[in-house]
Amino acid sequence: MQRRVFLKSGALALVTIGLSPRFLRRAALLAETRAAARGKTLICLFQRGAADALNVLVPFGDPHYYDLRPTIAIGAPSRDGGERAIDLDGFFGLHPSLAALAPLYQRGMLAPVHAVGSPSSTRSHFDAQDFMETAAPDMKSVRDGWLNRLLVASNAESNARLAGAADGHGASALRGIALAMQHPRVVDGPAPTVALRSLEELRVRAQGADAARLEQLYQTMDADLVHGDGSDAAEATKILRAVDPDKYAPANGAQYPNSDFGRRLRQIAQLVKADVGMEIAFADVGGWDTHVNQGAATGQLASRLDDFGSAIAALVTDLGDRMGDVVILTMSEFGRMARENGNRGTDHGHAGAMFVIGGNVRGGKVHGRWPGLAPEQLHEGRDLALTTDFRAVFAEVATRHMGAARSDALFPGYTMDPSEWAGLV
């Protein structure tokens, strides 16, 4: 055993004094296995409520943008700076509250994708979120999530190694971890996953339990916490509980915002660096349904974007050189209406925007075909038109980053064509 692995395993054992020798042995072997062959990680971030793509990724080079939004448009970049769009390529710019992400674009780590989303015509939050989480637009019979299907399809060699390793229990359930207020559909399916509001939740639920009762406690936790079989679920929960968020110190000077979303990304970074076997991480954040008083460079949307961008930038900084094995993928169920409404907000729209971030991402370029905002170019005369199916982005990341051998099986009813991929990874 390498010295680094020995120290990590020893520290884990100290944290978990009082647990069964079987658990300590499994945890140590799992740490050794993961340190020997670290795999890829995909972190998916869902902006629930339909984020306004036209003010997130500002098309200041399209004159119709300002015609459509007389009070909430973001000003074009200027030499004097101020509260204006941050120029990316002379046509698109970031909302000024996303300033923390601008250095990632300049370093080639951030690849925005515009006019991307679901081909479904629904404007229902509930349906659109389900369609994006199942990656099966307008197919309500599909119940499992695409990230769970990805766990089944990807890293077959890693799965076989962990399944065949002696005392390797608990590893499979930790391959997919979701930090969200409710169990998200995106991780539903046959592959074991863990879903919880925060790592602190584990400590709260186990408070007051002595060592003799701990096994029984973990076996009887409700289904929204651990989705696995028997002892694997219990062992996975114990390993997660040993990752103490209160003692975690972010690296490289990373400073996470003091928000629920910031804390979730901080804990995701901790799990990545703890080598618990996590391959898929999911977190969501609400507050994007800006029908009233959306604001422009300041206001409701700006505050949400500041938290969003600052948390992601801190995550990238914290992970450091591990970003070579990590891709962060952002998404929202749909965009918003191109024209502002009478309440200085925006109503439900169609196409939106995504960010793909990572050390091996082809960033420094805005991807996707811009459809234009002239009246005749709008979808149904009101929305940004769709030019990139979100499943093309998902498929490219799943195949080129996660190594899914059969990405066609990930997306029911979708004929995957690599020629449609944007060259993101």
N, C-alpha and C positions, 0 to 999 in steps of 0.2 A: 504494500500500500504506500502511495506517495505521501510525503510528509504533510503536504497541504490537505490531502484527503483525511489523513489521520487526525489532524488538528480540528478539521471541520466536524468529523464524526464524533470526536471527543467532546466538542462544545455542544453538539446536539444531545449527547448522552447526559451531560451535566444539566441541560435545560429540562430534560425529561426524567429526572430521578423520580422513582416511584412507579414508573410504568413497567410493564412486564419485560423480562429479558428477551422474549421473542421479538417484541417491538423494537427494542434497542438494536438487536442484531440486524433486523430488516432495514432499519433506518440507516445504519452504517453501510450496509451493502448497497443500498440504493444510492447513497452519496458517492460511493466509489464508482459504481457503474456510470452514473451521470457525469462525473468529472472526467472519466476516461473517454467518453464519446458524447460530447454535448451536441445537441441537434439544433434545428431551426425553431424559431418562435414567431408566431403571428399574434399581434395584439390588435383587436378590433374595437373601435370606439363608436358608439351609436349616439348621434345627436337626436334625441326623441322630440318630436314636435314640428319637424320640417324646417330646417335652417334655410335662411334666405341666401341662396347661392350668389345672387347678383350683388349683394353687399358684403359677402364673404370674400369672393374672388371677383373683384370689381372690373367690369369691361369698360373702363374709362375711354377707350379708343373708339367705342361705338357711340355716335352722337345720339342715337335714339334712346340710350340709357337715361340721359338727362331729361329728355322729353317725357319719358314715362314716370319719372320720379322727381318732381319739382321740389319736394321738401325733404326727402330722405336719401337722396343720392349722395354718394361719397365723392368729394372733390377729386379732380385729377391731380397727380403728383406735381409739385412745383419745387423750385430751388429753395424757397424759404421754408420748406417742410410744413410744419403745422399739422392740423388734423385732416390729412388728405391720404389718399390711397398710396400705398408703398409700391413703387414701380417694380414690376417683375421683368417685363419684356417690351415695354413701350405701348402695349395695348391693354394688358391685364395688370391689376395691382391687388395687393392684400389690403383688407380693412386695416386701418391704423391700429386697432386694438390687437391685431395679430402680429405686432412688431417682433415679438419673441420668436416667431417662426421664420422671419426674413433671413437670418443668418443660415438656417438650414437650407433654404432655397439657393443661397449664394454658394454654399458648400456642395451643392449637387445632391443633397440628401432628401429634399422635398420635391415631390412630383404632384402638382395639382392636376385634377382632371375636371374639365368643365362640360356642361351640357350632358351629364351622365345621370342615369337613374333607371327606373322601372318602366317598361312599356305599358304597364297597366294604366288604365284611365281613371282608376279610383282616386278620389280625393278624401277618403276616409283614413284617418290616422291609424286606426286599428287594423284595417285590412292591409294598408300599405306597409306597416311595420311587420306584419306577419309575412307578407310576400317577400320582403327583403331578408327576413331572418330565415325563411325556408328556402330562399332563392328560387321560388317557383311562383312567379306572378300569375294571379287569377286562378291558381290551382289550390283551392281550399281543402282538397282531399289530402294534400301533402302536410304531414304534421311534424316531421322531424326537421331539425335545423341543419343548415348547410355546414356549420362548423363541426357539428357532431359527425356528419357524413365525411367531412375532411379528416377527422381523427381516424375513421375507419379506413379511408383510402390512402392516407399518407404515412410515410415513415414505417413501412412494413417491416423493414429490417430491425428498426428500433423496437417495434412491438414484439417481434419474435424473440429478441434478446431478453427483454424484460419478462416476457411470459415464461421463458425457459430458465430464467435465473433462479437459483435456489433462494427461498425466503424473499422473493421480490414482491411480495404482496403490498398493495397500496399504491404502487407506481402507476398502474393503469388509470386509476381514478383521478390522479393528479395531472393527467395529460391535458385536460380541459377544465379551466377554472373561470367562473364568471363572478364578478363583483357588481351586484346590481340590487335595487330595492326589491325586485320580484324575480322569480326564476325566469330567465329569458328563453324564448322558444328556440333561439339560434343554437343552443347547446343541447336541446332535447334529442334523444335518439338512443340507439343501442350501446354506444360507447359510454362507459362510466364517466361522469363529470361531477364537479363540485360547484355549487352556486351558493353564495352567501353575500350579505350586505357589506361585511368587512371582516378582516382577520380578528378584530377585537370581539366580534360576535362569538367566536369560538370560546374565548376566555370567559365571557359573560355566561354562556350556556353551561360551562363546566364549573362555574364558581361554587365552591363548597363541596365538590366531590373529592372523596379520598381515593387513594390508589385502588382499593378493593372494588370501588363502585365505578371506576372510570370506564372499564370495558363495557359494562351494561349501559352506561350513559350514552356512549357513542353509538351503541347498537340501536338505541331507541330514539335518536334525534329525528325530527320530522323530515319528510321527503324533500322539502325545499332546501335542505342543507347539503346532503350528500346523495348523489345518484350513482350507486354502485351496488355490488353484491356482497352481503355479509361482512366477513372479516376484512376484505379489501377496503370497503367503505370506512370501517372503523379505523384501520391503520392509516388511511389517507388523511382522515380528520386529525389523528394524533400528530402526524408529521406536520400538518399545517399549523396546529396549535403550538408546536415547538418553534415556529418562526414568529418571534415576538416583535410586533411592530413598534412597541415602545422603545426598544433598544436599537432600532435600526438608524444608522447615520448615512444619509445620502452622500454619494461620492462626487468629487470634482466641483464642489461648491454649488451643487444643484439646490434650488430653493423652490419647493412646491407651494402653490397657493393654499391658504388655510380654508379649504372648501371640501365638500364631500368628494368631488371629482378629483381634486388634487391629492387627497388622502388615498383614493383608490389607485391612482397611477403610482403613487409612492409605494404602495403595497405590491403592485404588480412588479415594479423594479426589484423589490426585495425578493419576491418569489423567483424571478429570473436568476438573480445572483445566488440564491440559495440552492440552485440545482435540484429542485424537488421533482423534476421530471415534467414540468409544465411546457407544453408545446403550443397550446391555444389559450389566450387570455381575452376576456371580454369585459367591457365596462360601458355603462351608458350614463348619459347626463341629459336632463330635461331642460325646459325653459325656452324652447325655440319657436313656439307658436305665437308669433308677434303680429296679431291682428290689429292692435291698438298701440299708438305711441311707440313705434319701433325705434325711432331715432335714426340718426345718420352716423356721423363720426363719434358722437357721444349718445348716451341713452341706454335703453333696455338691451338691445342687441349688442352694443359695444361692450357692456359689462359682462355679458355672457361670453363673448369672444375673448375678452381679456383673460378670464379664468381658463377657458378652453386652451388657448394658445400657450399661456404661461405654464400650465400643467404638462402639456405635451413637450414643450421645450425642456422643462426640468427632467422629465422622464428620459429624454434623449441624452441630456448632459450626465445624468446619474448613471446610465448604462454604459457610457463611454465606448470603449472598443468592442463591447458586446453587441453594439448596433450592427456589426458586420453579419450577425446571425439573426437579426430581428427586423421585421417589417411591421410598421404601424399603419393601419388602414382605418380611415374615418368614413362615416356614412350617415345619411339622414333619409327618412322614408320618401320624401319628395321635396322639391323646391317650393318657391312661392310665386305668386302672380307677378308678372313683370311690371305692371302698373300699380302704383301705390293706391290704396283705397281712401275713402273719405275720412278715416280715423287716423291718418298718417301712419298706417301700418300696411301689411301685405296679407292677402288671403292665400289659401292653399293653391299650389301650382302644380308643376309637372317636373321637368328636369332640374337637377341640382348640381352639386359639386362634391368631389371627394379629395382627400389628401392621402397620398401614399408616401411613407417616410421610412428610410432605412439606409444602412451603409452600402448596400448593393442596389439601391434604387437609382434609376436614371432620372435624377432630378435636375433642377436648374432650368426647367422647361415646363410650360403649361401644355398639358396633353389634351387631346380631344379636338373634334372639329367644331368650330364656332358657327352656329346657325344664323346669327344676326338677330336684331331686335326690331327691325322694320315691321310695320303692321302685317304685311303679307308673309313674314318669316316666323311669326309667332304661332305656337301650337294652339289650335282652337281660337285663334285671334287674341289670346290673352297671356300665354305662358311661354317661357323659354322652351324651345323645341329640344327633343331628345336626339342626340347623335351617337351616344355610346351606351349600350346596354350595360347595366351594372354587373351582370354576370360575366361579361368579358373581362372586367377588372378582377373580379373574384377568381375567375378561372386562371388568369395569368399568374396571380399571386399564389394560388393553390398549387399550380404546376411548377412554376419556375423557382419559387421560394421554398414551398413546403414539400415538394417532390411527390405530389399526388400522381400515382401511376395512371389512374383512369378518371380524369377530371370530367369526362362526359357523364359519369355516373353521379356526379355531385349536383347536377342541375337538371331535374326532371323536365322534359319537354323542350329543352334548349339544345340546339345543334351547335356544338362548340366548333368554332373556326379560328385557329391561331392567327390567321391573317387579319382578324378583327382586333387582335390585341394591340395595345398602344405602345408596347415596348417599355413598360414601366420598370421591369426587373431585369 
